[in-house]
Amino acid sequence: MFPRGNLPAAVPEGVGHTFRVARREHPAKIKIKVKGPDFQMPSGKVILKKGAKTLTSGMLNNNNGVVVLKTKALALGKNKLTAIYKGDGYTTGSRDNVVVKVTR
């Protein structure tokens, strides 16, 4: 295990892309994969925010580093969100931006 101050960073993948949600009435499902350094599989919590407001959160699947987050209906048009990986005992946390486009 690494000393707490020297942990390698894990990076949310697929974040920064535009996701399309067909209808605003339905909850958005946003799939986020966190890639760890080397061959380490990250675990832990991912939070999805819009500005300072937390929309939803979930735990990574330990087998593949993926979480599918469901959030309430988003506004029509582009929604700029932030995915935050909190880190675990082997990797530090990180964050990245995602744009979710909602159409009618």
C-alpha positions as CSV (number, residue, x, y, z in Angstrom):
1,M,0.0,0.0,0.0
2,F,1.2,3.5,-0.8
3,P,1.7,6.1,1.9
4,R,-1.4,8.3,2.0
5,G,0.4,11.4,0.6
6,N,1.9,9.6,-2.5
7,L,-1.1,7.8,-3.9
8,P,-1.4,7.6,-7.7
9,A,-4.4,9.3,-9.2
10,A,-7.4,7.5,-10.8
11,V,-9.2,9.3,-13.6
12,P,-12.9,9.2,-14.6
13,E,-13.0,8.0,-18.2
14,G,-15.8,8.9,-20.6
15,V,-16.2,12.1,-18.7
16,G,-16.0,15.2,-20.8
17,H,-18.1,13.7,-23.6
18,T,-21.6,14.7,-24.4
19,F,-24.3,12.3,-23.3
20,R,-27.8,12.5,-24.8
21,V,-30.9,11.9,-22.9
22,A,-34.0,11.5,-25.0
23,R,-36.7,12.9,-22.7
24,R,-36.5,15.2,-19.8
25,E,-39.3,13.4,-17.9
26,H,-37.2,10.3,-17.4
27,P,-34.3,10.0,-15.0
28,A,-30.9,10.4,-16.8
29,K,-28.6,7.4,-16.6
30,I,-25.0,8.4,-16.8
31,K,-22.3,5.7,-17.0
32,I,-18.9,6.7,-15.6
33,K,-15.8,4.5,-15.7
34,V,-12.8,5.3,-13.4
35,K,-9.5,4.1,-14.7
36,G,-6.8,3.5,-12.1
37,P,-3.0,3.7,-12.5
38,D,-1.3,0.7,-14.1
39,F,-3.6,-2.4,-13.6
40,Q,-5.2,-1.3,-10.3
41,M,-9.0,-1.4,-10.3
42,P,-10.3,1.6,-8.4
43,S,-13.1,1.2,-5.9
44,G,-15.1,3.8,-3.9
45,K,-17.6,6.5,-4.4
46,V,-18.4,8.7,-7.4
47,I,-20.5,11.9,-7.0
48,L,-22.3,13.8,-9.8
49,K,-22.8,17.5,-9.2
50,K,-24.3,20.4,-11.1
51,G,-22.6,23.5,-9.7
52,A,-22.5,23.1,-5.9
53,K,-25.6,20.8,-5.9
54,T,-25.1,17.1,-5.5
55,L,-27.4,15.3,-8.0
56,T,-26.6,11.7,-7.2
57,S,-23.8,9.3,-6.1
58,G,-22.9,5.7,-6.3
59,M,-20.2,3.1,-5.6
60,L,-18.0,1.8,-8.3
61,N,-18.4,-1.9,-9.3
62,N,-15.2,-3.5,-8.0
63,N,-15.0,-5.8,-11.1
64,N,-14.8,-3.1,-13.8
65,G,-14.5,0.4,-12.1
66,V,-17.9,1.4,-13.6
67,V,-20.9,3.1,-12.0
68,V,-24.2,4.0,-13.6
69,L,-25.6,7.0,-11.9
70,K,-29.3,7.9,-12.2
71,T,-30.4,11.4,-11.6
72,K,-33.8,13.2,-11.7
73,A,-34.9,14.9,-14.9
74,L,-32.4,17.5,-16.1
75,A,-33.3,20.8,-17.9
76,L,-33.6,20.8,-21.7
77,G,-30.4,21.6,-23.5
78,K,-26.9,21.2,-22.3
79,N,-26.3,20.5,-18.6
80,K,-22.7,21.0,-17.4
81,L,-22.0,18.4,-14.6
82,T,-18.9,17.4,-12.6
83,A,-18.1,13.8,-11.8
84,I,-16.0,13.4,-8.7
85,Y,-14.2,10.2,-7.8
86,K,-13.5,10.2,-4.0
87,G,-10.5,7.8,-4.1
88,D,-9.8,4.7,-2.1
89,G,-6.9,3.2,-0.1
90,Y,-4.7,2.9,-3.3
91,T,-5.6,5.9,-5.4
92,T,-6.3,9.6,-4.9
93,G,-9.6,11.1,-5.9
94,S,-10.1,13.2,-9.0
95,R,-12.8,15.1,-10.9
96,D,-13.8,15.9,-14.5
97,N,-16.5,17.6,-16.3
98,V,-19.3,16.0,-18.3
99,V,-22.0,17.6,-20.6
100,V,-25.4,16.0,-20.7
101,K,-27.6,17.2,-23.5
102,V,-31.3,16.7,-22.9
103,T,-33.7,16.8,-25.9
104,R,-37.4,16.5,-26.1
